[in-house]
């Protein structure tokens, strides 16, 4: 789906706020930052079950 300009701006603001927070945490304690960092794969799977047109 397409985002509006306002939605894009909000997402960018949230991203930059989080990035700044993470950068400051990294500067304070690099080893703790690495220990707490977790990466995940955001895979979305759509499940679709079509309706039957005739009785089974």
C-alpha positions in Angstrom: 0.0 0.0 0.0 1.1 3.6 -0.6 1.9 6.0 2.3 0.8 9.6 2.3 3.4 12.3 2.7 2.4 12.8 6.3 2.7 9.1 7.1 6.2 9.1 5.5 7.2 12.1 7.6 5.9 10.4 10.8 7.8 7.2 10.0 11.0 9.2 9.3 10.6 11.1 12.6 10.2 7.9 14.6 13.1 6.3 12.8 15.4 9.2 13.4 14.4 9.4 17.1 15.2 5.7 17.5 18.4 5.9 15.6 19.6 8.9 17.7 18.8 7.0 20.9 20.6 3.9 19.7 23.7 6.0 18.6 23.9 7.5 22.1 23.6 4.1 23.7 26.4 2.8 21.4 28.7 5.8 22.3 28.2 5.1 26.1 28.9 1.4 26.0 29.8 -0.3 22.8 29.9 -3.9 24.2 26.5 -3.6 25.9 25.0 -2.2 22.7 26.2 -5.1 20.7 25.1 -7.6 23.3 21.6 -6.1 23.3 21.2 -5.8 19.6 19.0 -8.3 17.9 18.2 -8.5 14.2 15.2 -10.3 12.7 13.8 -11.0 9.3 10.5 -9.3 8.7 8.8 -11.9 6.5 5.1 -11.6 5.9 3.3 -14.7 4.7 -0.3 -14.3 3.4 -2.5 -17.4 3.9 -5.5 -17.7 1.6 -8.1 -20.4 1.6 -10.5 -20.1 -1.3 -14.2 -20.8 -0.6 -15.6 -23.9 -2.4 -18.3 -23.2 -4.9 -19.8 -26.7 -4.7 -20.4 -28.9 -1.6 -17.8 -31.4 -0.7 
